[in-house]
Amino acid sequence: MIFWWIGNIILLFAVLPIVAVLMNRIVTPANRIHKTVDDNFYNGVILTGDLDNVPALPTKTDGTVNEVAIGATRYVKRVGALLAALGV
């Protein structure tokens, strides 16, 4: 019976404080992560209101993409001609 009481005292004064400290080290970062995720979710919901005019953007950029493609094609053709003239 005395060993039972000694085991309970060891459990109460040694094991339980260690478990409490370790749980605190786990729960504190988890709470910070939870707060960060909530903030990201809240700000993401706010940002979705700014995405209303996104479908109109590709029509504005199509002309720019075509101009860049034409310029790049000309550049590649001239570099190819120079490399062919040099025999590379």
N, CA and C atoms as an extended XYZ file, in Angstrom:
264
Properties=species:S:1:pos:R:3:atomname:S:1:resname:S:1:resid:I:1 pbc="F F F"
N         0.818       -1.188        0.000 N   MET     1
C         0.000        0.000        0.000 CA  MET     1
C         0.868        1.260        0.000 C   MET     1
N         2.035        1.191        0.635 N   ILE     2
C         2.917        2.347        0.702 CA  ILE     2
C         3.492        2.666       -0.676 C   ILE     2
N         3.743        1.611       -1.463 N   PHE     3
C         4.250        1.835       -2.817 CA  PHE     3
C         3.203        2.518       -3.689 C   PHE     3
N         1.953        2.206       -3.437 N   TRP     4
C         0.860        2.848       -4.162 CA  TRP     4
C         0.878        4.358       -3.898 C   TRP     4
N         1.042        4.756       -2.649 N   TRP     5
C         1.080        6.175       -2.304 CA  TRP     5
C         2.329        6.855       -2.872 C   TRP     5
N         3.446        6.174       -2.849 N   ILE     6
C         4.680        6.739       -3.420 CA  ILE     6
C         4.519        6.930       -4.928 C   ILE     6
N         3.914        5.987       -5.595 N   GLY     7
C         3.656        6.114       -7.040 CA  GLY     7
C         2.723        7.269       -7.346 C   GLY     7
N         1.687        7.444       -6.532 N   ASN     8
C         0.759        8.563       -6.736 CA  ASN     8
C         1.445        9.911       -6.530 C   ASN     8
N         2.318        9.991       -5.522 N   ILE     9
C         3.043       11.241       -5.265 CA  ILE     9
C         3.995       11.556       -6.419 C   ILE     9
N         4.690       10.543       -6.912 N   ILE    10
C         5.582       10.745       -8.064 CA  ILE    10
C         4.773       11.190       -9.278 C   ILE    10
N         3.640       10.549       -9.485 N   LEU    11
C         2.788       10.921      -10.605 CA  LEU    11
C         2.314       12.363      -10.459 C   LEU    11
N         1.925       12.749       -9.286 N   LEU    12
C         1.374       14.075       -9.049 CA  LEU    12
C         2.426       15.165       -9.172 C   LEU    12
N         3.615       14.953       -8.627 N   PHE    13
C         4.611       16.013       -8.568 CA  PHE    13
C         5.685       15.939       -9.652 C   PHE    13
N         5.785       14.861      -10.377 N   ALA    14
C         6.828       14.750      -11.395 CA  ALA    14
C         6.250       14.612      -12.796 C   ALA    14
N         5.352       13.688      -12.979 N   VAL    15
C         4.881       13.386      -14.330 CA  VAL    15
C         3.865       14.421      -14.809 C   VAL    15
N         2.906       14.780      -13.990 N   LEU    16
C         1.859       15.712      -14.427 CA  LEU    16
C         2.398       17.097      -14.780 C   LEU    16
N         3.347       17.679      -14.025 N   PRO    17
C         3.900       18.971      -14.468 CA  PRO    17
C         4.646       18.877      -15.800 C   PRO    17
N         5.343       17.775      -16.011 N   ILE    18
C         6.043       17.600      -17.288 CA  ILE    18
C         5.040       17.503      -18.436 C   ILE    18
N         3.983       16.761      -18.227 N   VAL    19
C         2.938       16.652      -19.250 CA  VAL    19
C         2.299       18.017      -19.508 C   VAL    19
N         2.064       18.796      -18.448 N   ALA    20
C         1.462       20.123      -18.610 CA  ALA    20
C         2.380       21.048      -19.415 C   ALA    20
N         3.682       21.009      -19.130 N   VAL    21
C         4.629       21.845      -19.874 CA  VAL    21
C         4.683       21.432      -21.336 C   VAL    21
N         4.735       20.148      -21.597 N   LEU    22
C         4.788       19.678      -22.982 CA  LEU    22
C         3.501       20.013      -23.740 C   LEU    22
N         2.368       19.886      -23.080 N   MET    23
C         1.100       20.244      -23.731 CA  MET    23
C         1.052       21.739      -24.041 C   MET    23
N         1.584       22.554      -23.126 N   ASN    24
C         1.616       23.989      -23.368 CA  ASN    24
C         2.510       24.314      -24.568 C   ASN    24
N         3.616       23.581      -24.718 N   ARG    25
C         4.504       23.800      -25.853 CA  ARG    25
C         3.866       23.375      -27.169 C   ARG    25
N         2.888       22.504      -27.122 N   ILE    26
C         2.183       22.074      -28.329 CA  ILE    26
C         0.997       22.985      -28.615 C   ILE    26
N         0.254       23.347      -27.591 N   VAL    27
C        -0.981       24.100      -27.776 CA  VAL    27
C        -0.701       25.544      -28.186 C   VAL    27
N         0.354       26.164      -27.647 N   THR    28
C         0.641       27.565      -27.960 CA  THR    28
C         0.905       27.775      -29.457 C   THR    28
N         1.792       27.023      -30.101 N   PRO    29
C         1.960       27.202      -31.549 CA  PRO    29
C         0.703       26.840      -32.348 C   PRO    29
N        -0.033       25.862      -31.876 N   ALA    30
C        -1.266       25.499      -32.583 CA  ALA    30
C        -2.266       26.648      -32.535 C   ALA    30
N        -2.346       27.335      -31.411 N   ASN    31
C        -3.237       28.499      -31.324 CA  ASN    31
C        -2.766       29.622      -32.227 C   ASN    31
N        -1.442       29.831      -32.328 N   ARG    32
C        -0.918       30.862      -33.231 CA  ARG    32
C        -1.234       30.514      -34.689 C   ARG    32
N        -1.081       29.245      -35.038 N   ILE    33
C        -1.396       28.812      -36.405 CA  ILE    33
C        -2.879       29.007      -36.680 C   ILE    33
N        -3.712       28.683      -35.719 N   HIS    34
C        -5.157       28.851      -35.877 CA  HIS    34
C        -5.512       30.324      -36.093 C   HIS    34
N        -4.894       31.226      -35.353 N   LYS    35
C        -5.151       32.652      -35.509 CA  LYS    35
C        -4.694       33.132      -36.888 C   LYS    35
N        -3.529       32.664      -37.327 N   THR    36
C        -3.018       33.059      -38.639 CA  THR    36
C        -3.927       32.562      -39.758 C   THR    36
N        -4.403       31.342      -39.644 N   VAL    37
C        -5.308       30.788      -40.658 CA  VAL    37
C        -6.614       31.578      -40.683 C   VAL    37
N        -7.123       31.939      -39.517 N   ASP    38
C        -8.342       32.748      -39.477 CA  ASP    38
C        -8.129       34.106      -40.134 C   ASP    38
N        -6.977       34.738      -39.876 N   ASP    39
C        -6.677       36.029      -40.507 CA  ASP    39
C        -6.571       35.881      -42.021 C   ASP    39
N        -5.903       34.823      -42.475 N   ASN    40
C        -5.778       34.601      -43.921 CA  ASN    40
C        -7.135       34.366      -44.561 C   ASN    40
N        -7.979       33.614      -43.890 N   PHE    41
C        -9.311       33.363      -44.427 CA  PHE    41
C       -10.115       34.658      -44.502 C   PHE    41
N       -10.052       35.465      -43.448 N   TYR    42
C       -10.799       36.724      -43.421 CA  TYR    42
C       -10.318       37.658      -44.538 C   TYR    42
N        -8.995       37.790      -44.680 N   ASN    43
C        -8.465       38.667      -45.721 CA  ASN    43
C        -8.711       38.096      -47.115 C   ASN    43
N        -8.721       36.784      -47.250 N   GLY    44
C        -9.035       36.185      -48.544 CA  GLY    44
C       -10.459       36.458      -48.972 C   GLY    44
N       -11.367       36.442      -48.011 N   VAL    45
C       -12.764       36.752      -48.326 CA  VAL    45
C       -12.886       38.209      -48.757 C   VAL    45
N       -12.141       39.097      -48.123 N   ILE    46
C       -12.170       40.515      -48.502 CA  ILE    46
C       -11.618       40.691      -49.918 C   ILE    46
N       -10.547       39.946      -50.241 N   LEU    47
C        -9.931       40.095      -51.562 CA  LEU    47
C       -10.813       39.580      -52.693 C   LEU    47
N       -11.712       38.665      -52.421 N   THR    48
C       -12.554       38.159      -53.497 CA  THR    48
C       -13.443       39.249      -54.069 C   THR    48
N       -13.723       40.278      -53.311 N   GLY    49
C       -14.500       41.388      -53.841 CA  GLY    49
C       -13.729       42.163      -54.893 C   GLY    49
N       -12.383       42.123      -54.837 N   ASP    50
C       -11.559       42.829      -55.823 CA  ASP    50
C       -11.398       42.045      -57.116 C   ASP    50
N       -11.881       40.833      -57.156 N   LEU    51
C       -11.706       39.992      -58.339 CA  LEU    51
C       -12.883       40.057      -59.308 C   LEU    51
N       -13.806       40.976      -59.077 N   ASP    52
C       -14.989       41.049      -59.925 CA  ASP    52
C       -14.658       41.405      -61.369 C   ASP    52
N       -13.650       42.237      -61.598 N   ASN    53
C       -13.344       42.670      -62.960 CA  ASN    53
C       -12.216       41.869      -63.598 C   ASN    53
N       -11.843       40.723      -63.053 N   VAL    54
C       -10.775       39.906      -63.621 CA  VAL    54
C       -11.135       39.356      -65.002 C   VAL    54
N       -12.360       38.905      -65.269 N   PRO    55
C       -12.645       38.412      -66.622 CA  PRO    55
C       -12.437       39.459      -67.712 C   PRO    55
N       -12.489       40.739      -67.392 N   ALA    56
C       -12.284       41.775      -68.393 CA  ALA    56
C       -10.807       41.981      -68.697 C   ALA    56
N        -9.911       41.552      -67.838 N   LEU    57
C        -8.489       41.793      -68.031 CA  LEU    57
C        -7.889       41.057      -69.223 C   LEU    57
N        -8.212       39.796      -69.502 N   PRO    58
C        -7.573       39.130      -70.637 CA  PRO    58
C        -7.842       39.818      -71.974 C   PRO    58
N        -8.979       40.461      -72.149 N   THR    59
C        -9.241       41.152      -73.404 CA  THR    59
C        -8.320       42.345      -73.569 C   THR    59
N        -7.905       42.966      -72.468 N   LYS    60
C        -6.985       44.105      -72.553 CA  LYS    60
C        -5.562       43.641      -72.817 C   LYS    60
N        -5.195       42.485      -72.332 N   THR    61
C        -3.816       42.031      -72.468 CA  THR    61
C        -3.574       41.229      -73.747 C   THR    61
N        -4.613       40.828      -74.454 N   ASP    62
C        -4.415       40.049      -75.680 CA  ASP    62
C        -3.606       40.824      -76.704 C   ASP    62
N        -3.891       42.116      -76.841 N   GLY    63
C        -3.143       42.938      -77.798 CA  GLY    63
C        -1.680       43.031      -77.426 C   GLY    63
N        -1.387       43.193      -76.149 N   THR    64
C         0.004       43.275      -75.694 CA  THR    64
C         0.729       41.957      -75.918 C   THR    64
N         0.071       40.860      -75.652 N   VAL    65
C         0.686       39.550      -75.871 CA  VAL    65
C         0.978       39.346      -77.349 C   VAL    65
N         0.081       39.754      -78.209 N   ASN    66
C         0.315       39.623      -79.654 CA  ASN    66
C         1.494       40.472      -80.098 C   ASN    66
N         1.617       41.704      -79.591 N   GLU    67
C         2.747       42.567      -79.957 CA  GLU    67
C         4.070       41.959      -79.499 C   GLU    67
N         4.098       41.425      -78.299 N   VAL    68
C         5.323       40.795      -77.794 CA  VAL    68
C         5.651       39.559      -78.623 C   VAL    68
N         4.662       38.787      -78.992 N   ALA    69
C         4.899       37.586      -79.790 CA  ALA    69
C         5.462       37.956      -81.159 C   ALA    69
N         4.948       38.997      -81.763 N   ILE    70
C         5.455       39.424      -83.079 CA  ILE    70
C         6.904       39.878      -82.956 C   ILE    70
N         7.203       40.678      -81.919 N   GLY    71
C         8.577       41.149      -81.716 CA  GLY    71
C         9.532       40.007      -81.420 C   GLY    71
N         9.101       39.057      -80.619 N   ALA    72
C         9.961       37.921      -80.299 CA  ALA    72
C        10.213       37.071      -81.528 C   ALA    72
N         9.206       36.910      -82.361 N   THR    73
C         9.372       36.117      -83.584 CA  THR    73
C        10.379       36.784      -84.509 C   THR    73
N        10.279       38.095      -84.661 N   ARG    74
C        11.244       38.820      -85.500 CA  ARG    74
C        12.660       38.668      -84.949 C   ARG    74
N        12.812       38.795      -83.638 N   TYR    75
C        14.125       38.689      -83.001 CA  TYR    75
C        14.731       37.311      -83.236 C   TYR    75
N        13.939       36.281      -83.038 N   VAL    76
C        14.444       34.916      -83.198 CA  VAL    76
C        14.823       34.658      -84.651 C   VAL    76
N        14.046       35.164      -85.585 N   LYS    77
C        14.379       34.961      -87.001 CA  LYS    77
C        15.699       35.640      -87.349 C   LYS    77
N        15.917       36.852      -86.836 N   ARG    78
C        17.169       37.561      -87.156 CA  ARG    78
C        18.364       36.900      -86.485 C   ARG    78
N        18.198       36.457      -85.241 N   VAL    79
C        19.300       35.750      -84.578 CA  VAL    79
C        19.590       34.450      -85.297 C   VAL    79
N        18.560       33.781      -85.755 N   GLY    80
C        18.759       32.540      -86.520 CA  GLY    80
C        19.497       32.796      -87.810 C   GLY    80
N        19.167       33.908      -88.476 N   ALA    81
C        19.859       34.246      -89.721 CA  ALA    81
C        21.327       34.578      -89.433 C   ALA    81
N        21.597       35.300      -88.357 N   LEU    82
C        22.985       35.613      -88.018 CA  LEU    82
C        23.771       34.353      -87.685 C   LEU    82
N        23.165       33.470      -86.933 N   LEU    83
C        23.867       32.225      -86.591 CA  LEU    83
C        24.100       31.357      -87.824 C   LEU    83
N        23.134       31.374      -88.735 N   ALA    84
C        23.315       30.610      -89.980 CA  ALA    84
C        24.429       31.217      -90.823 C   ALA    84
N        24.519       32.560      -90.846 N   ALA    85
C        25.561       33.211      -91.624 CA  ALA    85
C        26.945       32.939      -91.014 C   ALA    85
N        26.997       32.806      -89.699 N   LEU    86
C        28.274       32.516      -89.049 CA  LEU    86
C        28.646       31.038      -89.120 C   LEU    86
N        27.685       30.217      -89.518 N   GLY    87
C        27.942       28.799      -89.640 CA  GLY    87
C        27.857       28.054      -88.308 C   GLY    87
N        27.121       28.586      -87.394 N   VAL    88
C        27.019       27.937      -86.077 CA  VAL    88
C        25.882       26.973      -86.076 C   VAL    88
